[in-house]
């Protein structure tokens, strides 16, 4: 293993609702190494975005986070004051959101958004911030950046808006970039361009990236390791090869079966899992995937399995996997 950039220890995140407290993240343990791309994959509502927003302090006031520690380069972020934490958010950690149109104020020019971020964290003049902003737009592949700085978000295409958000995120040179479904609202061609841009910037800057997605194909092409989430839990984690060729958890296997393969017969149907993700209001004490799992045992409904380790980098939280391990 390389040097740890971020380490999340037994994190629980809950939200206060009219029905009481609802636990969305249930004991997440996760680490991100320096210079790696970690993918977090799962269906909508599995807890991917909430996990990383918990780390970056971007949750609403009615959210509550409890953990044994969230260590960034050895510093426990949970011990910091809000003012101290702000020095890490933006400077050290930056986040790209999935909808570029709602991430910017439509009444403000793109240059305004860029310079505000730069001046907040770099303590420079307006002119210096504008120069940095123009250079950042150039780096992310936006032509005529001087002109673009004076335009409004609606004058940018979807792909260009996403590039502008990436420029904003990178303007303060963070060591960790969190990309939350950065290509969801874009067409296929533009998706590929944005992902290629992220990979290029990763190689040039050597920064760590957490890529959140529901697309296993994107995970395969971009990531070093993958964490599979379901029902607020990491059900499996491993290298790309371990997840794609040696998956242990039934949910991971179901995600893999849903990937279209061009070489397959046209008559062959894609497979998936029956049912829907569990309601956070009615979670059982057992495995959250039990109701949809084809190999579930009785204890899966009322008992949470421990992680079974298949290698130094590969683990899965599943009784079925434990049975397979015993049979080997």
Secondary structure, DSSP 8 states (H G I E B T S, - for coil): ---EEEEEEEEEEEEEETTEEEEEEEEEEEEEETT-EEEEE-STTSSHHHHHHHHHT-S-TTEEEE-SEEEETTEEGGGS-HHHHHTTBTTTEEEE-S-TTTTS-TTSBHHHHHHHHHHHHH---HHHHHHHHHHHHHHTT-SSHHHHTTSBGGGS-HHHHHHHHHHHHHTT--SEEEEESTTTTS-HHHHHHHHHHHHHHHHHH--EEEEEES-HHHHHHH-SEEEEEETTEEEEEEEHHHHHHS--SHHHHHHHHTS--TTS-TT------SS----GGG--SS-TTGGG-TT--GGGGT-----EESSSS-EE--HHHHHHHHH-
